[in-house]
């Protein structure tokens, strides 16, 4: 045996081989998820079980079943473009709060998916930080009702020390836009219910307020609101005699559940 071989042999030991090193055992998939969260935070996307995500109060107060179905069909074809945003519960190893993306969450449930791509934010119990994060996302969406946005901004203003200017900067809007939402939030409950049920745009509501101040238009009556409510209930159900046979029991059950949620929300708005 030459000197070089002796040198290699003296430096080689089975105890140094990776097979004989102390191993770090992964007990479960959740261990891998927790490790990635600890190492990378919100810089990566993780697949999280739908059953591990709890729904918290969202800016959007009501869900539209037909939009969720349409979204689920789009996801089934193209995949999910934007992951939902969640926050890990501090007292749990595997449970999360939903921060942003309830429609996407419900669409995945409709598709009977087990997991959903998520970005996991650091936990905070500061309601102002949570509301700002939700508003920053929703302020740029076109499918959320301006009344719901206005109420969320008003709630943030009332429960924080932030000025309208500070809120505007935090959510990426100019101060004039925030003032308009502030004005919308001061409508009566009947006016809010009317515009929610009619799915009025921000410009339509501002036009209504301008005409109301000029006394060229009267506030909506309860009968008008109730009639529109009944019309929307039928739209939400989307169950016709010819379509019943084509719908699965699960789809019908989902439609009924969403309709009931819609009715409950409408009754709260109408105070009936």
C-alpha positions as CSV (number, residue, x, y, z in Angstrom):
1,X,0.0,0.0,0.0
2,X,1.5,3.3,-1.0
3,X,1.8,6.5,1.2
4,X,-1.1,8.2,-0.6
5,X,-3.4,5.2,0.1
6,X,-2.3,5.2,3.8
7,X,-3.1,8.9,4.0
8,X,-6.6,8.4,2.7
9,X,-7.2,5.4,5.0
10,X,-6.1,7.3,8.1
11,X,-8.5,10.2,7.3
12,X,-11.4,7.9,6.5
13,X,-13.7,6.8,9.3
14,X,-17.2,5.2,9.0
15,X,-18.3,7.5,11.8
16,X,-17.8,10.4,9.5
17,X,-20.1,9.0,6.8
18,X,-23.5,10.6,6.4
19,X,-25.2,7.3,6.9
20,X,-23.8,7.1,10.4
21,X,-24.4,10.7,11.4
22,X,-27.2,11.6,13.8
23,X,-30.3,12.1,11.7
24,X,-33.0,14.8,12.1
25,X,-36.3,12.9,11.7
26,X,-39.3,14.5,10.1
27,X,-42.3,13.4,12.1
28,X,-45.0,14.7,9.7
29,X,-45.9,16.9,6.7
30,X,-46.7,19.6,9.2
31,X,-43.1,19.5,10.5
32,X,-41.9,20.3,6.9
33,X,-44.4,23.1,6.6
34,X,-43.4,24.6,9.9
35,X,-39.7,24.3,9.0
36,X,-40.3,26.1,5.7
37,X,-42.3,28.9,7.4
38,X,-39.5,29.4,10.0
39,X,-36.8,29.5,7.3
40,X,-38.6,31.5,4.5
41,X,-41.6,33.2,6.1
42,X,-43.9,34.7,3.5
43,X,-41.4,34.4,0.7
44,X,-42.7,31.0,-0.4
45,X,-46.0,29.4,-1.3
46,X,-47.2,26.4,0.7
47,X,-50.1,24.0,0.2
48,X,-52.2,24.1,3.3
49,X,-55.2,21.8,4.1
50,X,-58.5,23.6,3.8
51,X,-59.7,22.1,7.1
52,X,-56.7,23.8,8.9
53,X,-57.9,27.3,7.9
54,X,-60.4,29.2,10.0
55,X,-62.4,32.1,8.5
56,X,-62.1,35.4,10.3
57,X,-64.1,38.6,9.7
58,X,-63.5,39.8,6.2
59,X,-64.0,43.1,4.4
60,X,-66.4,41.3,2.1
61,X,-69.5,40.5,4.2
62,X,-71.5,38.5,1.7
63,X,-70.6,35.8,-0.8
64,X,-72.1,35.4,-4.3
65,X,-72.5,31.7,-5.1
66,X,-72.6,32.2,-8.8
67,X,-69.3,34.1,-8.7
68,X,-67.7,31.3,-6.6
69,X,-68.9,28.7,-9.1
70,X,-67.5,30.7,-12.0
71,X,-64.2,31.2,-10.1
72,X,-64.0,27.5,-9.4
73,X,-64.4,26.7,-13.1
74,X,-61.7,29.2,-14.0
75,X,-59.3,27.7,-11.4
76,X,-60.1,24.1,-12.6
77,X,-59.0,25.3,-16.1
78,X,-56.2,27.7,-15.5
79,X,-55.1,27.0,-11.9
80,X,-54.9,29.4,-9.0
81,X,-53.0,32.6,-10.1
82,X,-52.9,34.3,-6.7
83,X,-52.5,32.2,-3.5
84,X,-54.6,33.1,-0.5
85,X,-53.0,34.8,2.5
86,X,-53.2,33.3,5.9
87,X,-51.8,33.8,9.4
88,X,-50.6,31.0,11.7
89,X,-52.4,30.8,15.0
90,X,-49.9,31.2,17.9
91,X,-51.5,28.5,20.1
92,X,-51.6,25.9,17.4
93,X,-49.1,23.8,15.5
94,X,-51.2,23.4,12.4
95,X,-54.1,25.9,12.3
96,X,-54.4,29.2,10.5
97,X,-56.6,32.3,10.2
98,X,-57.7,33.4,6.7
99,X,-56.7,36.9,6.0
100,X,-57.3,37.4,2.3
101,X,-59.0,35.3,-0.3
102,X,-62.3,33.9,1.0
103,X,-63.8,33.6,-2.6
104,X,-60.7,31.5,-3.7
105,X,-61.0,29.4,-0.5
106,X,-64.7,28.7,-1.1
107,X,-63.9,27.9,-4.8
108,X,-61.4,25.3,-3.7
109,X,-64.0,23.8,-1.4
110,X,-66.5,23.7,-4.2
111,X,-63.9,21.8,-6.3
112,X,-63.5,19.4,-3.4
113,X,-59.8,20.1,-3.2
114,X,-58.0,19.1,0.0
115,X,-55.3,21.8,0.0
116,X,-54.9,25.3,-1.3
117,X,-51.7,27.4,-2.1
118,X,-51.1,29.9,0.6
119,X,-48.7,32.6,1.7
120,X,-48.3,32.5,5.5
121,X,-47.9,35.9,7.2
122,X,-46.4,36.4,10.7
123,X,-48.9,36.4,13.5
124,X,-50.2,39.6,14.8
125,X,-53.0,40.3,17.3
126,X,-53.2,44.0,16.3
127,X,-56.6,44.4,14.6
128,X,-55.4,47.6,12.9
129,X,-52.5,45.8,11.1
130,X,-54.9,43.0,10.1
131,X,-57.5,45.4,8.7
132,X,-54.9,47.4,6.8
133,X,-53.6,44.3,5.2
134,X,-57.1,43.2,4.1
135,X,-58.0,46.7,2.9
136,X,-54.8,47.1,0.9
137,X,-55.8,44.0,-1.0
138,X,-59.5,44.7,-1.4
139,X,-59.2,48.4,-2.3
140,X,-58.0,47.5,-5.8
141,X,-60.6,44.8,-6.4
142,X,-63.6,45.7,-8.7
143,X,-65.9,42.9,-7.5
144,X,-66.3,44.1,-3.9
145,X,-69.2,46.3,-2.9
146,X,-68.2,49.9,-2.1
147,X,-70.6,49.9,0.9
148,X,-68.6,47.0,2.4
149,X,-65.3,48.8,1.7
150,X,-66.7,52.1,3.2
151,X,-67.8,50.3,6.4
152,X,-64.5,48.6,6.7
153,X,-62.6,51.9,6.4
154,X,-65.0,53.5,8.8
155,X,-64.4,50.7,11.3
156,X,-60.7,51.1,10.9
157,X,-60.9,54.8,11.5
158,X,-63.1,54.4,14.6
159,X,-60.9,51.8,16.2
160,X,-57.4,53.2,15.5
161,X,-55.5,56.4,15.9
162,X,-55.0,56.7,12.2
163,X,-56.0,59.8,10.3
164,X,-57.7,59.6,6.9
165,X,-54.5,60.7,5.3
166,X,-52.5,57.9,7.0
167,X,-55.2,55.3,6.0
168,X,-55.0,56.6,2.4
169,X,-51.2,56.1,2.3
170,X,-51.4,52.6,3.9
171,X,-54.0,51.3,1.4
172,X,-52.6,53.0,-1.7
173,X,-55.4,55.4,-2.4
174,X,-55.5,59.2,-2.5
175,X,-57.2,61.2,0.3
176,X,-60.1,62.3,-1.9
177,X,-61.0,58.6,-2.5
178,X,-60.9,57.8,1.2
179,X,-63.1,60.8,1.9
180,X,-65.7,59.6,-0.6
181,X,-65.8,56.2,1.1
182,X,-66.1,58.0,4.4
183,X,-69.2,59.8,3.0
184,X,-70.7,56.5,1.8
185,X,-70.2,55.0,5.3
186,X,-72.4,57.7,6.8
187,X,-75.5,56.6,4.8
188,X,-78.5,55.2,6.7
189,X,-78.8,51.5,7.1
190,X,-81.7,51.5,4.6
191,X,-79.7,53.3,2.1
192,X,-76.8,50.9,2.5
193,X,-79.1,47.9,2.2
194,X,-80.6,49.4,-1.0
195,X,-77.2,49.9,-2.7
196,X,-75.9,46.5,-1.5
197,X,-78.8,44.7,-2.9
198,X,-78.7,46.7,-6.1
199,X,-74.9,46.1,-6.4
200,X,-74.4,49.8,-7.0
201,X,-71.0,51.0,-8.1
202,X,-69.1,53.7,-6.2
203,X,-69.9,56.3,-8.8
204,X,-73.6,55.3,-8.7
205,X,-73.7,55.8,-4.9
206,X,-71.9,59.1,-5.1
207,X,-74.3,60.3,-7.8
208,X,-77.2,59.2,-5.5
209,X,-75.8,61.1,-2.6
210,X,-75.3,64.3,-4.7
211,X,-78.9,64.1,-5.9
212,X,-80.2,63.3,-2.4
213,X,-78.4,66.4,-1.0
214,X,-80.1,68.4,-3.8
215,X,-83.4,66.8,-2.8
216,X,-83.9,65.6,-6.4
217,X,-84.1,62.0,-5.2
218,X,-85.7,60.5,-2.0
219,X,-84.1,57.8,0.2
220,X,-85.3,54.3,-0.8
221,X,-88.4,52.8,0.8
222,X,-88.3,49.5,2.6
223,X,-90.8,48.0,0.1
224,X,-88.3,48.7,-2.7
225,X,-85.5,47.0,-0.7
226,X,-87.7,44.0,0.1
227,X,-88.7,43.5,-3.5
228,X,-85.1,43.6,-4.6
229,X,-84.2,41.2,-1.8
230,X,-86.7,38.7,-3.1
231,X,-85.4,39.1,-6.6
232,X,-81.8,38.5,-5.5
233,X,-82.8,35.5,-3.5
234,X,-84.1,33.9,-6.7
235,X,-80.9,34.8,-8.5
236,X,-78.8,33.4,-5.8
237,X,-80.7,30.1,-5.8
238,X,-80.3,29.6,-9.5
239,X,-82.4,26.5,-9.4
240,X,-85.0,26.2,-12.1
241,X,-87.4,23.3,-12.7
242,X,-85.5,22.2,-15.8
243,X,-82.1,22.5,-14.1
244,X,-82.9,20.4,-11.0
245,X,-82.3,17.1,-12.7
246,X,-79.0,18.3,-14.1
247,X,-77.8,19.5,-10.7
248,X,-76.2,17.1,-8.3
249,X,-77.5,17.0,-4.7
250,X,-74.2,18.5,-3.5
251,X,-74.6,21.5,-5.9
252,X,-78.2,22.0,-4.8
253,X,-77.2,21.8,-1.1
254,X,-74.5,24.4,-1.7
255,X,-76.9,26.7,-3.5
256,X,-79.4,26.5,-0.7
257,X,-76.6,27.1,1.9
258,X,-75.3,30.2,0.1
259,X,-78.9,31.5,-0.4
260,X,-79.6,31.1,3.4
261,X,-76.4,33.0,4.2
262,X,-77.4,35.7,1.8
263,X,-80.9,35.9,3.3
264,X,-79.5,36.2,6.8
265,X,-77.2,39.0,5.7
266,X,-80.0,40.8,4.0
267,X,-82.3,40.5,7.0
268,X,-79.6,42.0,9.2
269,X,-79.2,45.0,6.8
270,X,-83.0,45.4,6.7
271,X,-83.4,44.9,10.4
272,X,-86.3,42.4,9.9
